[in-house]
Amino acid sequence: MMAIASIEPIIVNVSPKTNWTFVAVTTAAGDLGWGECSLNGWEPMLVDYAAMLALRAIGCDIAESHRVTRYLQHSPGGVVAHAVRSAVEQACTDIRARRAALSIHALLGGPGRAAIPAYANINRGVTERSPEGFAAAARGALNAGYRAVKVAPFDGVVVEDAAVTPIDARIRAGLDRVFAVRGAIGSDCALMVDCHWRFDEARATRLIRDIAPAALYWLECPISEHPTSFGAIARLRVLARDHGMRLAGAEGIAGPDEAEAICRAALYDVLMPDIKYAGGFRGMRAIADVCTQYDVAFAPHNPTGPIAHLASIHACAAAASVLWLEHQWGESSRFHELIGGDVAPLVDGAFVVPQAPGLGAALDRAVALRHPYVKLPKDANLDERLG
C-alpha cells in the first residue's frame, strides 16, 4: 500500500495577470507526484478545496485514489472541485508511473506516440493588443517553431453588456486583429480564433460570415455552452462548415457524460477537454474514447502551466487519436524556469513525448517559492486573463 500522506497546493505568480496553481501529493513512503489545477482568479477557493479533499484522501492507497478523485457529476464545488480532484489524480498517476519506472503514457497504454502536434496560443503573450501587436506575436510563434497559431482577439466583447458598450466596434477591432495575424503568417499556416463565449447566436452568425475570408481552421466557443444553447451551437456548426471552417469548444467539460451529450448533439467538429477539469488522466482517456466513437477530433485545451502541459502531452500520447495540443506561448519565462527534467522540446511543430518515469519532469519548488501568489488587481483586464 502507498498511502497518501499530504496534499499541498502551491501557487506561483507568473505575470501581472496570471497565477498558476500546482498540487504536490506525497505518500507515507516519501514518493512525490505533481498535478496542476490552475484556475486564474480562483486561487483561494482552490486552496480551501484542496484542504477539504485532503481530509478524505490522506491515508488512501494511491492505487485506489480514483475513489476520492473521481469526477462527480453533481459536485457542489463545481469547476473548482473538478480542478483540484483532477490535479490530485494527475499527481497520483505521476507517483504510480515513477514507482513502476514507466513514463505516464506507457503506464496508461495506448499508441504511445513519439511526438504530439501543437499550436501556439499567443493571446496571453500579446501585451500590445493592436493588430500589429498580434501580428508580431504570431510571427514570433512561427519563428519559435510552431506551424499553427490561435488568437483570442475580441477584447471587451460581452454580449450581456451590449446595451452599454460599443460592442460592434469591439467586434470590428477583433476582426482587424484576426486579419492582421492572417497577413503575418501567410495562407499556409493554420489559424484558430477563440471567442470565449462572448457572442449570441445572431452576432456569431454575422461573425462567421465576416471572418470567413481569414480562412480559419476553426472558430472556438462562439456562444454559451449551456444546454439551452445546444440548438444554436448546432446551427452555427452547420454555418461554419458552409464557410469552410470547423467549430470547436467544450474546454470546460468535466467528464465523459458531458462529452457524450455534446457529441450526440453534433455541436462541434473539435472537442477540447482540459486535463485540469476533465478528471485527470482517467477523464481525458474516457473523453478521447467518446471522441473516437462519434468521429469528433480530440484537441486538448492547454493554456496554463508546465505541469498541465506535460500531463496533456502524456494524455495525448495515450489517446486513440489526437489532432493538436494547445500550448500557451509567450507570456512568461517562468513556464520553463519552473520545471527540470525531460521538458518535451518542440521539434518540427510537435512536442517530443517524455520517456523518463512519471511526467518526465517535476516542479522546482525553490523557484516556485520565489514567486508566491499575487492577488490580481480588481481592475485587471479580464479579457487578457482568459486563456
N, C-alpha and C positions, 0 to 999 in steps of 0.2 A: 504494500500500500504506500502511495505517495500522497500524504495528506497536505492540503493547503494550510499554510501557517499564517500568511498575511496577504492582503490586497492593498497596494499602495498607489494612489493616484499622484502623478507628478505633472504639474502644469508648467509649460515653458512659453515665455513670450518671445515671439519671433519677428514682430514688426509692430508699428504703431496701431495696426488694425487687426492683429491676429495673435491668438494664443493657441497652442496645441496641448492636448491632454493625453498623457500616456498612463498605462497601468502596469505596475510590476507585481507579478504573482510569485511568491516564494513558498517552497514546500518545507516541511519539517526537516527534510534531509539537506536543505540548503540549495536546492535547484531554483533557478530564476528564469522566468519567462516574461515576455513583453507583449503588450497589446496597446491599441490606441483607440480612444473614444472621443476625439476632438469634435466639439460642437460649439463653435465660436460664440461667445457671449453668455453661455450657459454653464460656465466652469463651476461656480459654487454648487449648483444642483448635481453636477457630475460627481463632485467630491462627496456630497452628502449621500448620494445613492450608492457610491462605492462602499461607504461605511455601512449602509443598511445591508447590502449584499454580503459583505464580509461576515455579518452575524450568522448568515445561513451557510456560507461557503467554507469558513475556517473549520478544519477537521475533515472536510470532504476529500475523498480519494480523487486524485487528478483523473484517473481512468473513468470516474463517474461524474466528472464535473459538469457534463451536459445536463444533469438533473437540476442544477441550480443556475446554469447559464442559458438554458434553452429559451427560445422565443416564446413569449406568452402573448397570445393574440389580444387579450384584453387587459394587458398590464396597465395599472393606474399611473405608472411612471412615464408612459408614452415613449417618445423617442429618446429621452434621457435614460430610461431604464434599458431600452434596447441597446443603446450605445455602450453602456457600462457592461452589460451582460456579454455583448459581442467582444469587448476588449478582454474580459476575463477568459472567454473561450479561446481567443487568439493566443493569450499568454499560456494557457494550459496546454494548447496544442504545441506551442513552441517548446515547452518543457518535455512533453511526451516525445517529440521528434529528437530533441537533444539527447534524451536518455537512450533512445534507440539508435543513436548515431546516424540518423537519417535527416535529409532535408524535409521540410514540411510537405512539399509536393510529392516526394517519394513516399512519405508516410500515408498520404491521402490516396495514393494510387492515381489512375487516370493516364492520359497520354504522355505526361512528363515532357512538355515542350522545352526546347533548349532556350528559346527566346520568345518574348511577348511583344507584338507590335504596339506602338504607343503614339499618342498625340500630345501636344503641349497645350495645356490650358494656360493662356497667358494673362488672364483677366487680373489676377491679384498682383501681378508684377508690373502692371501698367500704372505708373504714378501720374503721368501726364495724360489725361483722359480725352485728349483731342484725337481726331482721325490720324494725325501724324504720329502721335504717341503710340496708338495701337499698331500702326503700320511698322514703326521702328521695333516694337517688341516682337511682332510676328517675324520680321527679318532676323532678329536675334535668335529666335527659336529655331528657325531653319539653319542658321549658322551653327547652332549647337548640335545639330544632327537629327532634328525631328523632320518628319515628312508630312505632318498634318498638324493643324492648328485649330484651337477653339477660342472664341471670344464671348464675353457677356457684355454687350455694348449698350444696353438700354437703361442706363443710369437714371434714376428718378421716375421711371415709368411704373406707376402703381394704379391699376385700373380703378380701384376703390376710391382713389383721390382725384379722379378725372375732372370733377366739377370745380376743384380748387387749385389745380396745377395746369401748366401749359403742356399737357400730355402729348398732343400731336407734334409739337416742336421737339419734345424729348425723343419721341419715336424717330422723327426725321434725323436728329443728331445721331441716334444709334445706327440708323441705316448708313449715314455718312461714314461712320467708323467701320462698318462691315465692308463697304465698297473700297475704302482705303486699304484695308487688310488684303482684300482680294487683289487689288492692284499691286500690292507689295510682294505677295507670294506667288503670283502668276497663276495660270489656269490649271497647271498640272498638280498643284498641291491641294489636298482635301481641306475644306474649311467647314467648321461646325459653328453654330450660333446657339447660345444658351439664353433663354428668355426668363428664367427664374419665375415662371408662373405669373408674369406681370400683366398679361392681356386678358380680355374677354374674347368670346368667340368672334364677334364682329370685327374687332381690331386685329385679332390673329388672322382672320381671313384676309383682310387687307394687307397685313404684313407678308403673308406667304406670296401674294401676287407682287408686292413691291420688291421683295428680296430675291425673287426668282432669278433675275439677271446675275446675281452673285454666284450662282451655281453651287449652292450648298450641298455638302454630303448629307448633313442632317440639320434639322431645326429641333431644338430641345426645350421641353417643358413650356410650351406657349401659354397654357392656362392651368387653372387649378386641377389637381388630380383627385379631388373628392369624387366619390361615386356618382354624385348628381351631375358631374361634368363628363361622365363617360361617353354619352351620346355625342356631345360636342367634340370631344377629342377624336372619336372615330370619324366624324365628318372632316375634321381638319387633316387627319391622316390621308384620307382619300384625296383631298385638295392638294396636299403637299406632294403626294406621289404624281398627281397630274401635272405638277410644276417641276418635276424632276428631282425632288429631294425626299429624304426619309424623315420620319418623325421619331424622336427619341425621348425617353423620360424614365420615370419611376425610380429615381435615385434614393428615395426615402423608404422604399418598401422594407418591411421587417420580417418577412417570411415567405415561404413558397406558396401559401394560400393567397396572399396578396398578388404575387407574381402571376399565379394562375388566373385569378379574376381579371387582371389586366390583359393577359394574353388571350383568354377566352373571348373577351370583348373586342379583340382585334384593334387595340388602341395604338400600338407602337410597332414600328419596324425594328427598333433597337431598345433593349431593356438595359438599364444602367444601375444595378444594385451596388450598394456601398458596403464593404465588409464591416464598417463601423456600426451599421444599423441593422444589417441583414441576418445577424445571428452568428457572426464569425465564419469560420471555415465551413462548418456544417450547413449554415444557412445559405452561404454562397453556392455550395455544391448542389443543394436542393433547388435553388433558383436557376442555376445553369441547366439542370435537368429539365425544368419546366420550359426554358427557352428552346431546348432541343426538341421537346415534344411538340411545341407549337411552331417551330421553324422561325423563331424570332432571334435576332442577333443578340449575343451576350457581350456587353462592353462596359465593364465596371466603372462606376464613378469613383474618383480617387484624387480629390483636390486638397488634401491636407498633408500630414507629416510623414516622416520616413518609415515609421513602423507600419502604419497602414499601407504605405506604398509597397514595402517588402511583402507584407501579408497578401496584398492584392496580386502581386506577381505570382506567388505560390498558388493562390486560388485559381488564377488564370491557367497556370501550367497544369493543374489537375482537372480543369473543366473539359467537358466533352468537345466544346468548340468555343472559340473566342474571336471577336472581331478586332477590338482595340482595347487598350488600357489607357485611361486618362492619367496625366501627370501634371501636378501643379508646378509650373516652371517660372522661375524668375523673381519670386517675392523676397526670399531671404536666403542668405548663405548658410544659415543655421540648419537648413534641410540636410546639408552634407556634413556639417560640423558635429551634429548630434549623434551620429552613429559611427561605429567602427566594425570592420569585418568585411564580408563579401557583400558589397554595396550595389550589385546589379548594374553595371555600366550600360550606357546606351550605345549600341553598336548598330549602324545601318538602320536607324529608326526603330530599333527594338531593344527592350531590356533583357540582358542576359540573365537567365534564371539562376539564382544561387544554388550551389550544390553542397555547401557546408551544412552541418547539422542545424536543425531548427530553422529559424528565419534566415540564418546565414550571417546575421549581424545583431548588434544589441545597442540599446541606448547608452550613450556615455553620460552617466549620472552626474559627473563633475561638471561637464559642460552645461547640462540641463539646469543644475542648481545655480549656475552663474547668471541665468536669465529667468528669474521667477515670474510668476503670474503678475500681469498688469491689468487692472480693471480698465476696460476701454472707456473712453470719454463718452458721455451721453450723446454728444453731437457727432460722434464718429460716423463717417459715411457708410451706412448700412449696405448701400449698393456695392461698394468696394470690398466689404467684409464677406460678401457671399462668395461661394466657390466658383 
